[in-house]
Amino acid sequence: MRPPFDIEFAFKGIIGTASPVIGVITSFQEQIEWHLRIASLVVGLAVGVMSLVAMVRKLRRR
C-alpha cells in the first residue's frame, strides 16, 4: 500500500527549487530588461515598416 502524500514535503521541494531560480532572475534583471527593451523596439520598428508598406501599396492602387 502506498503511503499518504506528504504536502509539507512537496512544498519544501517546490520552494527549494524556486528560490535559486528567483535568485538567478534577480541577478540578471538588468540584462533581461535590456533585452526586452531591444525586442520591443524591434517589434515597433517592424510594425511601422509594415504600416508604411501598406500605405504605399494603397496609394499606388489609386
mmCIF file as Biopython writes it, N, C-alpha, C and O atoms, coordinates in Angstrom:
data_model
#
loop_
_atom_site.group_PDB
_atom_site.id
_atom_site.type_symbol
_atom_site.label_atom_id
_atom_site.label_alt_id
_atom_site.label_comp_id
_atom_site.label_asym_id
_atom_site.label_entity_id
_atom_site.label_seq_id
_atom_site.pdbx_PDB_ins_code
_atom_site.Cartn_x
_atom_site.Cartn_y
_atom_site.Cartn_z
_atom_site.occupancy
_atom_site.B_iso_or_equiv
_atom_site.auth_seq_id
_atom_site.auth_asym_id
_atom_site.pdbx_PDB_model_num
ATOM 1   N N  . MET A ? 1  ? 0.835  -1.182 0.000   1.0 0.0 1  A 1 
ATOM 2   C CA . MET A ? 1  ? 0.000  0.000  0.000   1.0 0.0 1  A 1 
ATOM 3   C C  . MET A ? 1  ? 0.878  1.244  0.000   1.0 0.0 1  A 1 
ATOM 4   O O  . MET A ? 1  ? 1.919  1.287  0.655   1.0 0.0 1  A 1 
ATOM 5   N N  . ARG A ? 2  ? 0.455  2.224  -0.723  1.0 0.0 2  A 1 
ATOM 6   C CA . ARG A ? 2  ? 1.222  3.459  -0.867  1.0 0.0 2  A 1 
ATOM 7   C C  . ARG A ? 2  ? 0.993  4.376  0.337   1.0 0.0 2  A 1 
ATOM 8   O O  . ARG A ? 2  ? -0.135 4.521  0.809   1.0 0.0 2  A 1 
ATOM 9   N N  . PRO A ? 3  ? 2.076  4.994  0.831   1.0 0.0 3  A 1 
ATOM 10  C CA . PRO A ? 3  ? 1.903  5.922  1.961   1.0 0.0 3  A 1 
ATOM 11  C C  . PRO A ? 3  ? 1.187  7.195  1.501   1.0 0.0 3  A 1 
ATOM 12  O O  . PRO A ? 3  ? 1.242  7.538  0.320   1.0 0.0 3  A 1 
ATOM 13  N N  . PRO A ? 4  ? 0.517  7.898  2.419   1.0 0.0 4  A 1 
ATOM 14  C CA . PRO A ? 4  ? -0.179 9.128  2.033   1.0 0.0 4  A 1 
ATOM 15  C C  . PRO A ? 4  ? 0.796  10.193 1.540   1.0 0.0 4  A 1 
ATOM 16  O O  . PRO A ? 4  ? 1.964  10.214 1.929   1.0 0.0 4  A 1 
ATOM 17  N N  . PHE A ? 5  ? 0.296  11.070 0.680   1.0 0.0 5  A 1 
ATOM 18  C CA . PHE A ? 5  ? 1.117  12.135 0.089   1.0 0.0 5  A 1 
ATOM 19  C C  . PHE A ? 5  ? 1.432  13.181 1.147   1.0 0.0 5  A 1 
ATOM 20  O O  . PHE A ? 5  ? 0.531  13.678 1.823   1.0 0.0 5  A 1 
ATOM 21  N N  . ASP A ? 6  ? 2.703  13.515 1.290   1.0 0.0 6  A 1 
ATOM 22  C CA . ASP A ? 6  ? 3.140  14.493 2.293   1.0 0.0 6  A 1 
ATOM 23  C C  . ASP A ? 6  ? 3.211  15.870 1.634   1.0 0.0 6  A 1 
ATOM 24  O O  . ASP A ? 6  ? 4.159  16.164 0.905   1.0 0.0 6  A 1 
ATOM 25  N N  . ILE A ? 7  ? 2.208  16.713 1.891   1.0 0.0 7  A 1 
ATOM 26  C CA . ILE A ? 7  ? 2.117  18.027 1.256   1.0 0.0 7  A 1 
ATOM 27  C C  . ILE A ? 7  ? 3.237  18.955 1.731   1.0 0.0 7  A 1 
ATOM 28  O O  . ILE A ? 7  ? 3.726  19.780 0.960   1.0 0.0 7  A 1 
ATOM 29  N N  . GLU A ? 8  ? 3.639  18.825 2.974   1.0 0.0 8  A 1 
ATOM 30  C CA . GLU A ? 8  ? 4.722  19.669 3.502   1.0 0.0 8  A 1 
ATOM 31  C C  . GLU A ? 8  ? 6.035  19.369 2.776   1.0 0.0 8  A 1 
ATOM 32  O O  . GLU A ? 8  ? 6.804  20.279 2.463   1.0 0.0 8  A 1 
ATOM 33  N N  . PHE A ? 9  ? 6.280  18.089 2.513   1.0 0.0 9  A 1 
ATOM 34  C CA . PHE A ? 9  ? 7.490  17.701 1.778   1.0 0.0 9  A 1 
ATOM 35  C C  . PHE A ? 9  ? 7.464  18.268 0.359   1.0 0.0 9  A 1 
ATOM 36  O O  . PHE A ? 9  ? 8.497  18.705 -0.149  1.0 0.0 9  A 1 
ATOM 37  N N  . ALA A ? 10 ? 6.297  18.264 -0.284  1.0 0.0 10 A 1 
ATOM 38  C CA . ALA A ? 10 ? 6.169  18.811 -1.631  1.0 0.0 10 A 1 
ATOM 39  C C  . ALA A ? 10 ? 6.416  20.319 -1.634  1.0 0.0 10 A 1 
ATOM 40  O O  . ALA A ? 10 ? 7.105  20.834 -2.515  1.0 0.0 10 A 1 
ATOM 41  N N  . PHE A ? 11 ? 5.853  21.031 -0.646  1.0 0.0 11 A 1 
ATOM 42  C CA . PHE A ? 11 ? 6.078  22.477 -0.559  1.0 0.0 11 A 1 
ATOM 43  C C  . PHE A ? 11 ? 7.556  22.802 -0.358  1.0 0.0 11 A 1 
ATOM 44  O O  . PHE A ? 11 ? 8.071  23.746 -0.959  1.0 0.0 11 A 1 
ATOM 45  N N  . LYS A ? 12 ? 8.232  22.035 0.474   1.0 0.0 12 A 1 
ATOM 46  C CA . LYS A ? 12 ? 9.668  22.254 0.690   1.0 0.0 12 A 1 
ATOM 47  C C  . LYS A ? 12 ? 10.447 22.035 -0.604  1.0 0.0 12 A 1 
ATOM 48  O O  . LYS A ? 12 ? 11.399 22.761 -0.888  1.0 0.0 12 A 1 
ATOM 49  N N  . GLY A ? 13 ? 10.050 21.051 -1.377  1.0 0.0 13 A 1 
ATOM 50  C CA . GLY A ? 13 ? 10.713 20.797 -2.653  1.0 0.0 13 A 1 
ATOM 51  C C  . GLY A ? 13 ? 10.489 21.911 -3.661  1.0 0.0 13 A 1 
ATOM 52  O O  . GLY A ? 13 ? 11.410 22.317 -4.369  1.0 0.0 13 A 1 
ATOM 53  N N  . ILE A ? 14 ? 9.253  22.401 -3.719  1.0 0.0 14 A 1 
ATOM 54  C CA . ILE A ? 14 ? 8.936  23.482 -4.656  1.0 0.0 14 A 1 
ATOM 55  C C  . ILE A ? 14 ? 9.668  24.758 -4.262  1.0 0.0 14 A 1 
ATOM 56  O O  . ILE A ? 14 ? 10.260 25.425 -5.110  1.0 0.0 14 A 1 
ATOM 57  N N  . ILE A ? 15 ? 9.627  25.095 -2.982  1.0 0.0 15 A 1 
ATOM 58  C CA . ILE A ? 15 ? 10.308 26.311 -2.514  1.0 0.0 15 A 1 
ATOM 59  C C  . ILE A ? 15 ? 11.816 26.181 -2.680  1.0 0.0 15 A 1 
ATOM 60  O O  . ILE A ? 15 ? 12.491 27.140 -3.053  1.0 0.0 15 A 1 
ATOM 61  N N  . GLY A ? 16 ? 12.341 24.995 -2.402  1.0 0.0 16 A 1 
ATOM 62  C CA . GLY A ? 16 ? 13.781 24.774 -2.571  1.0 0.0 16 A 1 
ATOM 63  C C  . GLY A ? 16 ? 14.238 24.883 -4.014  1.0 0.0 16 A 1 
ATOM 64  O O  . GLY A ? 16 ? 15.377 25.267 -4.275  1.0 0.0 16 A 1 
ATOM 65  N N  . THR A ? 17 ? 13.376 24.555 -4.940  1.0 0.0 17 A 1 
ATOM 66  C CA . THR A ? 17 ? 13.699 24.668 -6.360  1.0 0.0 17 A 1 
ATOM 67  C C  . THR A ? 17 ? 13.491 26.089 -6.865  1.0 0.0 17 A 1 
ATOM 68  O O  . THR A ? 17 ? 14.280 26.582 -7.671  1.0 0.0 17 A 1 
ATOM 69  N N  . ALA A ? 18 ? 12.435 26.750 -6.399  1.0 0.0 18 A 1 
ATOM 70  C CA . ALA A ? 18 ? 12.103 28.084 -6.892  1.0 0.0 18 A 1 
ATOM 71  C C  . ALA A ? 18 ? 13.046 29.163 -6.355  1.0 0.0 18 A 1 
ATOM 72  O O  . ALA A ? 18 ? 13.295 30.156 -7.039  1.0 0.0 18 A 1 
ATOM 73  N N  . SER A ? 19 ? 13.560 28.988 -5.169  1.0 0.0 19 A 1 
ATOM 74  C CA . SER A ? 19 ? 14.419 30.023 -4.568  1.0 0.0 19 A 1 
ATOM 75  C C  . SER A ? 19 ? 15.671 30.325 -5.400  1.0 0.0 19 A 1 
ATOM 76  O O  . SER A ? 19 ? 15.934 31.498 -5.666  1.0 0.0 19 A 1 
ATOM 77  N N  . PRO A ? 20 ? 16.445 29.340 -5.817  1.0 0.0 20 A 1 
ATOM 78  C CA . PRO A ? 20 ? 17.609 29.664 -6.662  1.0 0.0 20 A 1 
ATOM 79  C C  . PRO A ? 20 ? 17.225 30.255 -8.008  1.0 0.0 20 A 1 
ATOM 80  O O  . PRO A ? 20 ? 17.939 31.108 -8.536  1.0 0.0 20 A 1 
ATOM 81  N N  . VAL A ? 21 ? 16.103 29.810 -8.572  1.0 0.0 21 A 1 
ATOM 82  C CA . VAL A ? 21 ? 15.647 30.355 -9.855  1.0 0.0 21 A 1 
ATOM 83  C C  . VAL A ? 21 ? 15.327 31.838 -9.703  1.0 0.0 21 A 1 
ATOM 84  O O  . VAL A ? 21 ? 15.708 32.643 -10.553 1.0 0.0 21 A 1 
ATOM 85  N N  . ILE A ? 22 ? 14.641 32.203 -8.646  1.0 0.0 22 A 1 
ATOM 86  C CA . ILE A ? 22 ? 14.320 33.611 -8.393  1.0 0.0 22 A 1 
ATOM 87  C C  . ILE A ? 22 ? 15.603 34.408 -8.161  1.0 0.0 22 A 1 
ATOM 88  O O  . ILE A ? 22 ? 15.701 35.556 -8.594  1.0 0.0 22 A 1 
ATOM 89  N N  . GLY A ? 23 ? 16.577 33.820 -7.490  1.0 0.0 23 A 1 
ATOM 90  C CA . GLY A ? 23 ? 17.858 34.496 -7.292  1.0 0.0 23 A 1 
ATOM 91  C C  . GLY A ? 23 ? 18.582 34.768 -8.600  1.0 0.0 23 A 1 
ATOM 92  O O  . GLY A ? 23 ? 19.150 35.844 -8.785  1.0 0.0 23 A 1 
ATOM 93  N N  . VAL A ? 24 ? 18.565 33.808 -9.501  1.0 0.0 24 A 1 
ATOM 94  C CA . VAL A ? 24 ? 19.210 33.990 -10.807 1.0 0.0 24 A 1 
ATOM 95  C C  . VAL A ? 24 ? 18.486 35.066 -11.608 1.0 0.0 24 A 1 
ATOM 96  O O  . VAL A ? 24 ? 19.122 35.923 -12.221 1.0 0.0 24 A 1 
ATOM 97  N N  . ILE A ? 25 ? 17.157 35.019 -11.603 1.0 0.0 25 A 1 
ATOM 98  C CA . ILE A ? 25 ? 16.388 36.033 -12.330 1.0 0.0 25 A 1 
ATOM 99  C C  . ILE A ? 25 ? 16.666 37.415 -11.774 1.0 0.0 25 A 1 
ATOM 100 O O  . ILE A ? 25 ? 16.798 38.374 -12.534 1.0 0.0 25 A 1 
ATOM 101 N N  . THR A ? 26 ? 16.757 37.530 -10.463 1.0 0.0 26 A 1 
ATOM 102 C CA . THR A ? 26 ? 17.033 38.822 -9.836  1.0 0.0 26 A 1 
ATOM 103 C C  . THR A ? 26 ? 18.419 39.326 -10.207 1.0 0.0 26 A 1 
ATOM 104 O O  . THR A ? 26 ? 18.590 40.519 -10.456 1.0 0.0 26 A 1 
ATOM 105 N N  . SER A ? 27 ? 19.397 38.454 -10.250 1.0 0.0 27 A 1 
ATOM 106 C CA . SER A ? 27 ? 20.753 38.888 -10.569 1.0 0.0 27 A 1 
ATOM 107 C C  . SER A ? 27 ? 20.898 39.302 -12.036 1.0 0.0 27 A 1 
ATOM 108 O O  . SER A ? 27 ? 21.732 40.145 -12.365 1.0 0.0 27 A 1 
ATOM 109 N N  . PHE A ? 28 ? 20.090 38.712 -12.910 1.0 0.0 28 A 1 
ATOM 110 C CA . PHE A ? 28 ? 20.151 39.056 -14.331 1.0 0.0 28 A 1 
ATOM 111 C C  . PHE A ? 28 ? 19.057 40.034 -14.748 1.0 0.0 28 A 1 
ATOM 112 O O  . PHE A ? 28 ? 18.783 40.189 -15.938 1.0 0.0 28 A 1 
ATOM 113 N N  . GLN A ? 29 ? 18.440 40.687 -13.786 1.0 0.0 29 A 1 
ATOM 114 C CA . GLN A ? 29 ? 17.296 41.545 -14.072 1.0 0.0 29 A 1 
ATOM 115 C C  . GLN A ? 29 ? 17.650 42.669 -15.047 1.0 0.0 29 A 1 
ATOM 116 O O  . GLN A ? 29 ? 16.869 42.970 -15.950 1.0 0.0 29 A 1 
ATOM 117 N N  . GLU A ? 30 ? 18.801 43.283 -14.877 1.0 0.0 30 A 1 
ATOM 118 C CA . GLU A ? 30 ? 19.193 44.395 -15.751 1.0 0.0 30 A 1 
ATOM 119 C C  . GLU A ? 30 ? 19.383 43.923 -17.187 1.0 0.0 30 A 1 
ATOM 120 O O  . GLU A ? 30 ? 18.950 44.598 -18.121 1.0 0.0 30 A 1 
ATOM 121 N N  . GLN A ? 31 ? 20.028 42.767 -17.375 1.0 0.0 31 A 1 
ATOM 122 C CA . GLN A ? 31 ? 20.231 42.239 -18.725 1.0 0.0 31 A 1 
ATOM 123 C C  . GLN A ? 31 ? 18.908 41.822 -19.357 1.0 0.0 31 A 1 
ATOM 124 O O  . GLN A ? 31 ? 18.691 42.032 -20.551 1.0 0.0 31 A 1 
ATOM 125 N N  . ILE A ? 32 ? 18.018 41.227 -18.550 1.0 0.0 32 A 1 
ATOM 126 C CA . ILE A ? 32 ? 16.713 40.821 -19.075 1.0 0.0 32 A 1 
ATOM 127 C C  . ILE A ? 32 ? 15.929 42.048 -19.517 1.0 0.0 32 A 1 
ATOM 128 O O  . ILE A ? 32 ? 15.301 42.041 -20.576 1.0 0.0 32 A 1 
ATOM 129 N N  . GLU A ? 33 ? 15.965 43.102 -18.705 1.0 0.0 33 A 1 
ATOM 130 C CA . GLU A ? 33 ? 15.260 44.334 -19.052 1.0 0.0 33 A 1 
ATOM 131 C C  . GLU A ? 33 ? 15.815 44.926 -20.347 1.0 0.0 33 A 1 
ATOM 132 O O  . GLU A ? 33 ? 15.049 45.392 -21.192 1.0 0.0 33 A 1 
ATOM 133 N N  . TRP A ? 34 ? 17.132 44.912 -20.509 1.0 0.0 34 A 1 
ATOM 134 C CA . TRP A ? 34 ? 17.761 45.444 -21.719 1.0 0.0 34 A 1 
ATOM 135 C C  . TRP A ? 34 ? 17.291 44.658 -22.943 1.0 0.0 34 A 1 
ATOM 136 O O  . TRP A ? 34 ? 16.956 45.253 -23.968 1.0 0.0 34 A 1 
ATOM 137 N N  . HIS A ? 35 ? 17.264 43.337 -22.846 1.0 0.0 35 A 1 
ATOM 138 C CA . HIS A ? 35 ? 16.821 42.522 -23.972 1.0 0.0 35 A 1 
ATOM 139 C C  . HIS A ? 35 ? 15.341 42.762 -24.289 1.0 0.0 35 A 1 
ATOM 140 O O  . HIS A ? 35 ? 14.955 42.789 -25.457 1.0 0.0 35 A 1 
ATOM 141 N N  . LEU A ? 36 ? 14.523 42.934 -23.264 1.0 0.0 36 A 1 
ATOM 142 C CA . LEU A ? 36 ? 13.114 43.215 -23.510 1.0 0.0 36 A 1 
ATOM 143 C C  . LEU A ? 36 ? 12.922 44.562 -24.192 1.0 0.0 36 A 1 
ATOM 144 O O  . LEU A ? 36 ? 12.062 44.694 -25.062 1.0 0.0 36 A 1 
ATOM 145 N N  . ARG A ? 37 ? 13.710 45.564 -23.811 1.0 0.0 37 A 1 
ATOM 146 C CA . ARG A ? 37 ? 13.616 46.877 -24.458 1.0 0.0 37 A 1 
ATOM 147 C C  . ARG A ? 37 ? 14.007 46.791 -25.924 1.0 0.0 37 A 1 
ATOM 148 O O  . ARG A ? 37 ? 13.338 47.366 -26.783 1.0 0.0 37 A 1 
ATOM 149 N N  . ILE A ? 38 ? 15.082 46.080 -26.212 1.0 0.0 38 A 1 
ATOM 150 C CA . ILE A ? 38 ? 15.527 45.930 -27.601 1.0 0.0 38 A 1 
ATOM 151 C C  . ILE A ? 38 ? 14.475 45.165 -28.407 1.0 0.0 38 A 1 
ATOM 152 O O  . ILE A ? 38 ? 14.175 45.528 -29.544 1.0 0.0 38 A 1 
ATOM 153 N N  . ALA A ? 39 ? 13.916 44.106 -27.813 1.0 0.0 39 A 1 
ATOM 154 C CA . ALA A ? 39 ? 12.900 43.320 -28.517 1.0 0.0 39 A 1 
ATOM 155 C C  . ALA A ? 39 ? 11.667 44.167 -28.817 1.0 0.0 39 A 1 
ATOM 156 O O  . ALA A ? 39 ? 11.103 44.078 -29.908 1.0 0.0 39 A 1 
ATOM 157 N N  . SER A ? 40 ? 11.246 44.986 -27.857 1.0 0.0 40 A 1 
ATOM 158 C CA . SER A ? 40 ? 10.075 45.826 -28.103 1.0 0.0 40 A 1 
ATOM 159 C C  . SER A ? 40 ? 10.374 46.883 -29.161 1.0 0.0 40 A 1 
ATOM 160 O O  . SER A ? 40 ? 9.492  47.237 -29.944 1.0 0.0 40 A 1 
ATOM 161 N N  . LEU A ? 41 ? 11.592 47.386 -29.196 1.0 0.0 41 A 1 
ATOM 162 C CA . LEU A ? 41 ? 11.976 48.344 -30.230 1.0 0.0 41 A 1 
ATOM 163 C C  . LEU A ? 41 ? 11.935 47.690 -31.608 1.0 0.0 41 A 1 
ATOM 164 O O  . LEU A ? 41 ? 11.440 48.290 -32.562 1.0 0.0 41 A 1 
ATOM 165 N N  . VAL A ? 42 ? 12.443 46.486 -31.717 1.0 0.0 42 A 1 
ATOM 166 C CA . VAL A ? 42 ? 12.443 45.772 -32.998 1.0 0.0 42 A 1 
ATOM 167 C C  . VAL A ? 42 ? 11.005 45.502 -33.457 1.0 0.0 42 A 1 
ATOM 168 O O  . VAL A ? 42 ? 10.686 45.673 -34.634 1.0 0.0 42 A 1 
ATOM 169 N N  . VAL A ? 43 ? 10.142 45.083 -32.529 1.0 0.0 43 A 1 
ATOM 170 C CA . VAL A ? 43 ? 8.746  44.828 -32.883 1.0 0.0 43 A 1 
ATOM 171 C C  . VAL A ? 43 ? 8.076  46.128 -33.328 1.0 0.0 43 A 1 
ATOM 172 O O  . VAL A ? 43 ? 7.329  46.131 -34.307 1.0 0.0 43 A 1 
ATOM 173 N N  . GLY A ? 44 ? 8.331  47.223 -32.628 1.0 0.0 44 A 1 
ATOM 174 C CA . GLY A ? 44 ? 7.761  48.514 -33.017 1.0 0.0 44 A 1 
ATOM 175 C C  . GLY A ? 44 ? 8.223  48.952 -34.388 1.0 0.0 44 A 1 
ATOM 176 O O  . GLY A ? 44 ? 7.424  49.447 -35.184 1.0 0.0 44 A 1 
ATOM 177 N N  . LEU A ? 45 ? 9.501  48.777 -34.677 1.0 0.0 45 A 1 
ATOM 178 C CA . LEU A ? 45 ? 10.011 49.122 -35.998 1.0 0.0 45 A 1 
ATOM 179 C C  . LEU A ? 45 ? 9.387  48.254 -37.086 1.0 0.0 45 A 1 
ATOM 180 O O  . LEU A ? 45 ? 9.070  48.750 -38.167 1.0 0.0 45 A 1 
ATOM 181 N N  . ALA A ? 46 ? 9.210  46.975 -36.811 1.0 0.0 46 A 1 
ATOM 182 C CA . ALA A ? 46 ? 8.602  46.073 -37.795 1.0 0.0 46 A 1 
ATOM 183 C C  . ALA A ? 46 ? 7.165  46.476 -38.078 1.0 0.0 46 A 1 
ATOM 184 O O  . ALA A ? 46 ? 6.737  46.467 -39.232 1.0 0.0 46 A 1 
ATOM 185 N N  . VAL A ? 47 ? 6.421  46.828 -37.050 1.0 0.0 47 A 1 
ATOM 186 C CA . VAL A ? 47 ? 5.035  47.266 -37.239 1.0 0.0 47 A 1 
ATOM 187 C C  . VAL A ? 47 ? 5.006  48.560 -38.044 1.0 0.0 47 A 1 
ATOM 188 O O  . VAL A ? 47 ? 4.159  48.726 -38.922 1.0 0.0 47 A 1 
ATOM 189 N N  . GLY A ? 48 ? 5.918  49.472 -37.753 1.0 0.0 48 A 1 
ATOM 190 C CA . GLY A ? 48 ? 5.986  50.723 -38.506 1.0 0.0 48 A 1 
ATOM 191 C C  . GLY A ? 48 ? 6.295  50.493 -39.974 1.0 0.0 48 A 1 
ATOM 192 O O  . GLY A ? 48 ? 5.683  51.116 -40.842 1.0 0.0 48 A 1 
ATOM 193 N N  . VAL A ? 49 ? 7.227  49.616 -40.260 1.0 0.0 49 A 1 
ATOM 194 C CA . VAL A ? 49 ? 7.585  49.317 -41.655 1.0 0.0 49 A 1 
ATOM 195 C C  . VAL A ? 49 ? 6.415  48.661 -42.375 1.0 0.0 49 A 1 
ATOM 196 O O  . VAL A ? 49 ? 6.130  48.991 -43.526 1.0 0.0 49 A 1 
ATOM 197 N N  . MET A ? 50 ? 5.731  47.727 -41.698 1.0 0.0 50 A 1 
ATOM 198 C CA . MET A ? 50 ? 4.582  47.075 -42.338 1.0 0.0 50 A 1 
ATOM 199 C C  . MET A ? 50 ? 3.461  48.078 -42.597 1.0 0.0 50 A 1 
ATOM 200 O O  . MET A ? 50 ? 2.790  47.999 -43.626 1.0 0.0 50 A 1 
ATOM 201 N N  . SER A ? 51 ? 3.254  49.006 -41.690 1.0 0.0 51 A 1 
ATOM 202 C CA . SER A ? 51 ? 2.236  50.042 -41.906 1.0 0.0 51 A 1 
ATOM 203 C C  . SER A ? 51 ? 2.605  50.934 -43.076 1.0 0.0 51 A 1 
ATOM 204 O O  . SER A ? 51 ? 1.748  51.296 -43.882 1.0 0.0 51 A 1 
ATOM 205 N N  . LEU A ? 52 ? 3.881  51.290 -43.171 1.0 0.0 52 A 1 
ATOM 206 C CA . LEU A ? 52 ? 4.343  52.121 -44.276 1.0 0.0 52 A 1 
ATOM 207 C C  . LEU A ? 52 ? 4.167  51.411 -45.609 1.0 0.0 52 A 1 
ATOM 208 O O  . LEU A ? 52 ? 3.730  52.020 -46.585 1.0 0.0 52 A 1 
ATOM 209 N N  . VAL A ? 53 ? 4.506  50.129 -45.655 1.0 0.0 53 A 1 
ATOM 210 C CA . VAL A ? 53 ? 4.346  49.352 -46.887 1.0 0.0 53 A 1 
ATOM 211 C C  . VAL A ? 53 ? 2.870  49.282 -47.277 1.0 0.0 53 A 1 
ATOM 212 O O  . VAL A ? 53 ? 2.534  49.416 -48.454 1.0 0.0 53 A 1 
ATOM 213 N N  . ALA A ? 54 ? 1.991  49.072 -46.302 1.0 0.0 54 A 1 
ATOM 214 C CA . ALA A ? 54 ? 0.554  49.015 -46.598 1.0 0.0 54 A 1 
ATOM 215 C C  . ALA A ? 54 ? 0.057  50.356 -47.123 1.0 0.0 54 A 1 
ATOM 216 O O  . ALA A ? 54 ? -0.765 50.383 -48.039 1.0 0.0 54 A 1 
ATOM 217 N N  . MET A ? 55 ? 0.530  51.464 -46.569 1.0 0.0 55 A 1 
ATOM 218 C CA . MET A ? 55 ? 0.113  52.785 -47.040 1.0 0.0 55 A 1 
ATOM 219 C C  . MET A ? 55 ? 0.601  53.041 -48.458 1.0 0.0 55 A 1 
ATOM 220 O O  . MET A ? 55 ? -0.138 53.588 -49.276 1.0 0.0 55 A 1 
ATOM 221 N N  . VAL A ? 56 ? 1.834  52.653 -48.758 1.0 0.0 56 A 1 
ATOM 222 C CA . VAL A ? 56 ? 2.375  52.857 -50.104 1.0 0.0 56 A 1 
ATOM 223 C C  . VAL A ? 56 ? 1.594  52.025 -51.117 1.0 0.0 56 A 1 
ATOM 224 O O  . VAL A ? 56 ? 1.279  52.512 -52.203 1.0 0.0 56 A 1 
ATOM 225 N N  . ARG A ? 57 ? 1.283  50.791 -50.780 1.0 0.0 57 A 1 
ATOM 226 C CA . ARG A ? 57 ? 0.505  49.941 -51.684 1.0 0.0 57 A 1 
ATOM 227 C C  . ARG A ? 57 ? -0.872 50.527 -51.936 1.0 0.0 57 A 1 
ATOM 228 O O  . ARG A ? 57 ? -1.373 50.489 -53.059 1.0 0.0 57 A 1 
ATOM 229 N N  . LYS A ? 58 ? -1.480 51.067 -50.895 1.0 0.0 58 A 1 
ATOM 230 C CA . LYS A ? 58 ? -2.814 51.656 -51.031 1.0 0.0 58 A 1 
ATOM 231 C C  . LYS A ? 58 ? -2.766 52.902 -51.926 1.0 0.0 58 A 1 
ATOM 232 O O  . LYS A ? 58 ? -3.677 53.124 -52.724 1.0 0.0 58 A 1 
ATOM 233 N N  . LEU A ? 59 ? -1.718 53.708 -51.798 1.0 0.0 59 A 1 
ATOM 234 C CA . LEU A ? 59 ? -1.591 54.897 -52.621 1.0 0.0 59 A 1 
ATOM 235 C C  . LEU A ? 59 ? -1.316 54.557 -54.072 1.0 0.0 59 A 1 
ATOM 236 O O  . LEU A ? 59 ? -1.763 55.284 -54.958 1.0 0.0 59 A 1 
ATOM 237 N N  . ARG A ? 60 ? -0.598 53.482 -54.347 1.0 0.0 60 A 1 
ATOM 238 C CA . ARG A ? 60 ? -0.282 53.096 -55.725 1.0 0.0 60 A 1 
ATOM 239 C C  . ARG A ? 60 ? -1.504 52.544 -56.445 1.0 0.0 60 A 1 
ATOM 240 O O  . ARG A ? 60 ? -1.579 52.630 -57.670 1.0 0.0 60 A 1 
ATOM 241 N N  . ARG A ? 61 ? -2.464 51.980 -55.718 1.0 0.0 61 A 1 
ATOM 242 C CA . ARG A ? 61 ? -3.665 51.445 -56.347 1.0 0.0 61 A 1 
ATOM 243 C C  . ARG A ? 61 ? -4.553 52.539 -56.890 1.0 0.0 61 A 1 
ATOM 244 O O  . ARG A ? 61 ? -5.309 52.302 -57.832 1.0 0.0 61 A 1 
ATOM 245 N N  . ARG A ? 62 ? -4.486 53.712 -56.331 1.0 0.0 62 A 1 
ATOM 246 C CA . ARG A ? 62 ? -5.361 54.814 -56.763 1.0 0.0 62 A 1 
ATOM 247 C C  . ARG A ? 62 ? -4.866 55.475 -57.986 1.0 0.0 62 A 1 
ATOM 248 O O  . ARG A ? 62 ? -5.489 56.418 -58.474 1.0 0.0 62 A 1 
#
